Amino acid sequence: MKYLTDVTTLRFFPEKCTGCGRCIEVCPHGVFKLSDKKASITDKDLCMECG
C-alpha cells in the first residue's frame, strides 16, 4: 500500500536547486536523488510531505 497514491502537494523547483544534497540528507523516505549536481524526485508516492 502506498501513502496517498498519486497525490502530492510537494512543490519542488528544480531550477532553484543548488545541488547541495540537503534534501537527500533530511528526507526519511529517500524520495530525492542527486544527478549532475541537481536533485530530482524519484517517487512522489513515497513522499509524506514532512516539510
ABEGO torsion letter per residue (X at the ends): XBBGBGBBABBBBAAABAGAGAAAAABAAGABBBBGGBBBBABAAABAGAX
